[in-house]
Amino acid sequence: MKNFEDRLKGGHPNSLGSTIEIVEEVLADYKLFDELFNCYFSEDETVRLRTSNAMKRICKAQKMIVVPYIDLFLNKISSINQASTQWTLAQLFNSLEKEMSPIQIKKAKKILKNNLINSNDWIVLSQTIETLTKWSSTDLELQSWLKPELERLTLDKRKSVSNKALKSIKKLKL
């Protein structure tokens, strides 16, 4: 054991701490991924934030390490009520779309729709809009559902959210 959880603790919550070192260790030895993944179940919010950051980095560098965990992301990690986890899911699902089964995509859409409706975090909203808008290009039912949600978000007081929603509406075919 590399004791990743302890190494991800402490310091300023917005800093990466030991995240980069841990990512490099996992990329050098894929067997360590499971220990890192289990840091999502830490009581420490900062550990979970840094775990999410590590997941995005690992997925970008070596996607196939993450693929066997798609169901765990869908069934376990999606229930974590933390913004950093939610925005990371939107990014991971976007990256892993081609590796996901139709059933997994369906479940991911349900999770992302729920996050779009219920989250007030601007990053969650922005990342979720991005993934759902991309996916809606081949899913007219999703596009029909998404359009009124995007229209609602154009009224958001935060320019980053309202502008993202406006740009995404323009990409819809409806």
VOVO-43380 format. One record per residue: x negated, y negated, z negated of N, C-alpha, C in turn; residue number from 1. Coordinates in steps of 0.2 Angstrom, whole numbers. Example, Ala and Ser with C-alpha at 12.3 -4.5 7.8 and 13.67 -1.06 7.14 Angstrom:
! VOVO-43380
{atom {-66; 28; -39}; {-62; 22; -39}; {-66; 16; -39}; 1}
{atom {-64; 11; -35}; {-68; 5; -36}; {-64; 0; -39}; 2}
***
This chain:
! VOVO-43380
{atom {-4; 6; 0}; {0; 0; 0}; {-4; -6; 0}; 1}
{atom {-2; -11; 4}; {-6; -17; 5}; {-3; -23; 0}; 2}
{atom {2; -21; -4}; {6; -26; -8}; {8; -32; -5}; 3}
{atom {11; -32; 1}; {13; -38; 5}; {17; -42; 1}; 4}
{atom {22; -40; -3}; {27; -44; -6}; {23; -49; -11}; 5}
{atom {18; -46; -15}; {14; -51; -19}; {10; -56; -15}; 6}
{atom {8; -54; -10}; {4; -58; -5}; {8; -63; -2}; 7}
{atom {14; -62; -1}; {19; -67; 2}; {22; -72; -3}; 8}
{atom {21; -71; -9}; {23; -75; -14}; {19; -82; -15}; 9}
{atom {22; -87; -18}; {19; -92; -21}; {17; -98; -16}; 10}
{atom {15; -103; -18}; {13; -109; -14}; {19; -113; -12}; 11}
{atom {19; -117; -8}; {24; -121; -5}; {29; -117; -1}; 12}
{atom {35; -117; -2}; {40; -112; 2}; {40; -113; 9}; 13}
{atom {38; -119; 12}; {38; -120; 19}; {31; -119; 22}; 14}
{atom {26; -117; 18}; {19; -115; 20}; {20; -107; 22}; 15}
{atom {15; -105; 26}; {15; -98; 29}; {11; -94; 24}; 16}
{atom {8; -97; 19}; {4; -92; 14}; {0; -87; 18}; 17}
{atom {1; -81; 16}; {-4; -76; 19}; {0; -72; 25}; 18}
{atom {5; -76; 28}; {9; -73; 33}; {5; -71; 39}; 19}
{atom {0; -75; 41}; {-4; -74; 47}; {-8; -68; 46}; 20}
{atom {-12; -67; 40}; {-16; -62; 39}; {-12; -55; 39}; 21}
{atom {-6; -55; 36}; {-2; -49; 36}; {0; -47; 43}; 22}
{atom {2; -52; 47}; {4; -50; 54}; {-2; -47; 57}; 23}
{atom {-8; -50; 56}; {-14; -47; 60}; {-15; -40; 57}; 24}
{atom {-14; -38; 50}; {-15; -32; 48}; {-10; -27; 51}; 25}
{atom {-4; -29; 51}; {1; -25; 54}; {0; -23; 61}; 26}
{atom {-2; -28; 65}; {-4; -27; 72}; {-10; -22; 73}; 27}
{atom {-14; -22; 68}; {-20; -18; 68}; {-18; -11; 66}; 28}
{atom {-13; -10; 62}; {-11; -4; 59}; {-3; -3; 59}; 29}
{atom {0; -1; 64}; {8; -1; 64}; {11; 2; 59}; 30}
{atom {8; 7; 55}; {11; 11; 50}; {12; 6; 44}; 31}
{atom {9; 0; 44}; {10; -5; 38}; {17; -9; 39}; 32}
{atom {20; -8; 45}; {26; -12; 47}; {32; -11; 42}; 33}
{atom {33; -5; 40}; {38; -3; 35}; {37; -7; 29}; 34}
{atom {31; -7; 26}; {30; -11; 20}; {32; -18; 21}; 35}
{atom {30; -21; 26}; {32; -28; 28}; {39; -29; 28}; 36}
{atom {42; -24; 32}; {50; -25; 33}; {53; -24; 26}; 37}
{atom {51; -20; 22}; {54; -20; 15}; {54; -26; 11}; 38}
{atom {49; -30; 13}; {49; -37; 9}; {55; -41; 10}; 39}
{atom {60; -39; 15}; {66; -42; 16}; {70; -41; 10}; 40}
{atom {69; -36; 6}; {73; -35; 0}; {70; -37; -6}; 41}
{atom {65; -42; -6}; {63; -45; -11}; {68; -50; -14}; 42}
{atom {67; -51; -21}; {71; -56; -24}; {69; -63; -23}; 43}
{atom {63; -64; -20}; {60; -70; -19}; {62; -73; -12}; 44}
{atom {65; -78; -12}; {67; -81; -6}; {62; -83; -1}; 45}
{atom {56; -85; -4}; {50; -87; 0}; {47; -81; 3}; 46}
{atom {47; -75; 0}; {45; -69; 3}; {49; -67; 9}; 47}
{atom {56; -68; 8}; {60; -66; 14}; {59; -71; 19}; 48}
{atom {58; -78; 18}; {57; -83; 23}; {50; -81; 27}; 49}
{atom {45; -79; 23}; {39; -77; 27}; {39; -71; 30}; 50}
{atom {43; -66; 28}; {44; -60; 31}; {47; -61; 38}; 51}
{atom {52; -66; 38}; {56; -67; 44}; {51; -70; 49}; 52}
{atom {46; -75; 47}; {41; -78; 51}; {37; -72; 54}; 53}
{atom {35; -68; 50}; {30; -62; 52}; {34; -58; 57}; 54}
{atom {40; -57; 56}; {44; -52; 61}; {44; -56; 68}; 55}
{atom {45; -62; 68}; {45; -66; 75}; {38; -65; 78}; 56}
{atom {33; -66; 74}; {26; -65; 77}; {25; -58; 79}; 57}
{atom {27; -53; 75}; {25; -47; 77}; {29; -45; 84}; 58}
{atom {36; -47; 84}; {40; -45; 90}; {37; -49; 96}; 59}
{atom {34; -55; 95}; {31; -58; 101}; {25; -54; 103}; 60}
{atom {21; -52; 99}; {15; -49; 100}; {15; -42; 102}; 61}
{atom {20; -38; 99}; {20; -31; 100}; {27; -29; 99}; 62}
{atom {32; -30; 103}; {39; -29; 103}; {41; -22; 101}; 63}
{atom {37; -17; 103}; {39; -10; 102}; {38; -8; 95}; 64}
{atom {35; -12; 91}; {34; -10; 84}; {41; -12; 80}; 65}
{atom {45; -17; 83}; {51; -19; 80}; {57; -15; 82}; 66}
{atom {57; -13; 88}; {62; -9; 91}; {65; -4; 87}; 67}
{atom {61; 1; 84}; {65; 6; 80}; {69; 3; 74}; 68}
{atom {68; -3; 72}; {71; -6; 67}; {77; -10; 68}; 69}
{atom {79; -10; 75}; {85; -14; 77}; {91; -13; 73}; 70}
{atom {93; -6; 72}; {99; -5; 68}; {98; -7; 61}; 71}
{atom {92; -7; 58}; {91; -10; 51}; {92; -17; 51}; 72}
{atom {90; -21; 56}; {92; -28; 57}; {99; -29; 57}; 73}
{atom {102; -25; 61}; {110; -26; 62}; {114; -24; 56}; 74}
{atom {112; -19; 52}; {116; -16; 47}; {114; -18; 40}; 75}
{atom {107; -20; 39}; {105; -22; 32}; {103; -29; 32}; 76}
{atom {99; -31; 36}; {96; -38; 36}; {101; -43; 38}; 77}
{atom {106; -42; 42}; {111; -47; 44}; {115; -48; 38}; 78}
{atom {115; -44; 32}; {119; -46; 26}; {116; -50; 21}; 79}
{atom {110; -52; 23}; {106; -57; 18}; {108; -64; 20}; 80}
{atom {111; -67; 15}; {113; -74; 15}; {108; -79; 14}; 81}
{atom {104; -80; 19}; {98; -84; 19}; {97; -87; 26}; 82}
{atom {97; -93; 27}; {96; -97; 33}; {90; -94; 37}; 83}
{atom {85; -93; 34}; {79; -91; 38}; {80; -84; 41}; 84}
{atom {83; -80; 38}; {85; -73; 40}; {90; -74; 46}; 85}
{atom {95; -78; 45}; {100; -79; 50}; {97; -82; 57}; 86}
{atom {93; -87; 56}; {90; -89; 63}; {85; -85; 66}; 87}
{atom {81; -81; 61}; {77; -76; 64}; {80; -70; 68}; 88}
{atom {86; -68; 65}; {90; -63; 69}; {92; -66; 76}; 89}
{atom {94; -72; 76}; {96; -75; 83}; {90; -74; 87}; 90}
{atom {84; -76; 85}; {78; -76; 89}; {76; -69; 91}; 91}
{atom {76; -64; 86}; {74; -57; 87}; {79; -54; 92}; 92}
{atom {86; -55; 91}; {91; -52; 96}; {90; -55; 103}; 93}
{atom {88; -61; 103}; {87; -64; 110}; {81; -60; 113}; 94}
{atom {75; -59; 109}; {69; -56; 112}; {70; -49; 113}; 95}
{atom {75; -45; 109}; {75; -38; 110}; {81; -36; 114}; 96}
{atom {85; -41; 117}; {91; -39; 121}; {90; -33; 126}; 97}
{atom {85; -33; 130}; {84; -27; 134}; {82; -21; 131}; 98}
{atom {80; -21; 125}; {79; -14; 121}; {85; -12; 117}; 99}
{atom {90; -16; 117}; {96; -15; 113}; {101; -11; 117}; 100}
{atom {105; -6; 114}; {110; -3; 117}; {116; -7; 118}; 101}
{atom {121; -5; 122}; {127; -9; 122}; {131; -10; 115}; 102}
{atom {130; -4; 111}; {134; -5; 104}; {130; -9; 100}; 103}
{atom {123; -9; 100}; {119; -14; 96}; {120; -21; 99}; 104}
{atom {121; -22; 105}; {122; -29; 108}; {129; -32; 105}; 105}
{atom {134; -27; 105}; {141; -29; 103}; {140; -31; 95}; 106}
{atom {137; -27; 91}; {136; -29; 84}; {132; -35; 83}; 107}
{atom {127; -36; 87}; {123; -42; 87}; {128; -48; 88}; 108}
{atom {132; -48; 93}; {136; -53; 95}; {141; -55; 89}; 109}
{atom {144; -50; 86}; {148; -51; 80}; {144; -55; 75}; 110}
{atom {138; -53; 73}; {134; -56; 68}; {133; -63; 70}; 111}
{atom {131; -64; 76}; {129; -71; 78}; {136; -75; 78}; 112}
{atom {141; -73; 81}; {147; -77; 81}; {149; -79; 73}; 113}
{atom {149; -74; 69}; {150; -75; 62}; {145; -81; 59}; 114}
{atom {139; -80; 61}; {134; -86; 59}; {136; -92; 62}; 115}
{atom {138; -92; 68}; {139; -99; 71}; {145; -102; 68}; 116}
{atom {150; -98; 66}; {156; -101; 63}; {155; -103; 56}; 117}
{atom {151; -99; 52}; {150; -100; 45}; {144; -104; 42}; 118}
{atom {139; -104; 46}; {133; -108; 44}; {133; -115; 45}; 119}
{atom {130; -119; 41}; {129; -126; 41}; {122; -128; 42}; 120}
{atom {118; -123; 43}; {111; -124; 43}; {109; -126; 51}; 121}
{atom {106; -131; 52}; {105; -134; 59}; {101; -129; 63}; 122}
{atom {96; -126; 60}; {92; -121; 64}; {95; -115; 65}; 123}
{atom {99; -112; 61}; {104; -106; 62}; {108; -108; 68}; 124}
{atom {112; -114; 68}; {116; -116; 73}; {112; -116; 80}; 125}
{atom {107; -119; 80}; {103; -120; 86}; {101; -114; 89}; 126}
{atom {98; -109; 85}; {95; -103; 87}; {101; -98; 90}; 127}
{atom {107; -99; 86}; {112; -95; 88}; {116; -97; 94}; 128}
{atom {116; -104; 95}; {119; -106; 101}; {115; -104; 107}; 129}
{atom {108; -104; 106}; {104; -102; 111}; {105; -95; 114}; 130}
{atom {105; -91; 109}; {106; -84; 111}; {112; -82; 113}; 131}
{atom {118; -85; 110}; {124; -83; 113}; {126; -87; 120}; 132}
{atom {123; -92; 121}; {124; -96; 127}; {120; -91; 133}; 133}
{atom {114; -89; 131}; {111; -85; 136}; {115; -78; 137}; 134}
{atom {117; -75; 132}; {121; -69; 133}; {128; -70; 137}; 135}
{atom {130; -76; 136}; {137; -77; 139}; {137; -78; 147}; 136}
{atom {131; -79; 149}; {130; -79; 156}; {132; -73; 160}; 137}
{atom {132; -67; 156}; {134; -61; 159}; {140; -58; 156}; 138}
{atom {143; -62; 151}; {149; -60; 147}; {154; -65; 147}; 139}
{atom {159; -65; 151}; {164; -70; 152}; {169; -70; 146}; 140}
{atom {170; -65; 142}; {174; -65; 136}; {170; -68; 131}; 141}
{atom {163; -67; 130}; {159; -71; 125}; {159; -79; 127}; 142}
{atom {159; -80; 134}; {159; -87; 136}; {165; -90; 134}; 143}
{atom {171; -87; 135}; {178; -90; 133}; {178; -91; 125}; 144}
{atom {175; -87; 121}; {175; -88; 114}; {170; -93; 112}; 145}
{atom {165; -94; 116}; {159; -98; 114}; {161; -106; 115}; 146}
{atom {165; -107; 121}; {166; -114; 123}; {169; -118; 118}; 147}
{atom {175; -116; 114}; {178; -120; 109}; {173; -121; 103}; 148}
{atom {169; -116; 102}; {164; -117; 96}; {159; -122; 98}; 149}
{atom {157; -122; 104}; {152; -127; 106}; {155; -134; 106}; 150}
{atom {161; -134; 108}; {165; -141; 108}; {165; -143; 101}; 151}
{atom {167; -139; 96}; {167; -141; 89}; {160; -144; 87}; 152}
{atom {155; -140; 89}; {148; -142; 87}; {146; -148; 90}; 153}
{atom {149; -151; 96}; {147; -157; 99}; {148; -163; 94}; 154}
{atom {153; -162; 90}; {155; -167; 85}; {151; -167; 79}; 155}
{atom {146; -162; 78}; {142; -162; 72}; {138; -168; 72}; 156}
{atom {137; -171; 65}; {133; -177; 64}; {126; -177; 66}; 157}
{atom {123; -171; 66}; {116; -170; 67}; {115; -170; 75}; 158}
{atom {111; -174; 77}; {110; -175; 84}; {107; -168; 87}; 159}
{atom {103; -165; 83}; {100; -159; 86}; {105; -153; 87}; 160}
{atom {110; -153; 83}; {116; -148; 84}; {120; -150; 90}; 161}
{atom {122; -157; 89}; {127; -159; 94}; {124; -159; 101}; 162}
{atom {118; -161; 102}; {115; -161; 109}; {114; -154; 111}; 163}
{atom {112; -149; 107}; {111; -142; 109}; {118; -139; 111}; 164}
{atom {123; -141; 108}; {130; -139; 110}; {132; -142; 116}; 165}
{atom {131; -148; 117}; {132; -151; 124}; {128; -148; 130}; 166}
{atom {122; -147; 129}; {118; -144; 134}; {120; -137; 136}; 167}
{atom {122; -133; 130}; {125; -127; 131}; {131; -126; 135}; 168}
{atom {136; -131; 134}; {142; -131; 137}; {141; -132; 145}; 169}
{atom {136; -136; 146}; {134; -137; 153}; {132; -131; 157}; 170}
{atom {129; -126; 153}; {127; -120; 156}; {132; -115; 157}; 171}
{atom {138; -116; 154}; {144; -111; 154}; {147; -112; 161}; 172}
{atom {150; -106; 164}; {153; -106; 170}; {160; -108; 170}; 173}
{atom {163; -108; 164}; {170; -110; 164}; {172; -117; 166}; 174}
***
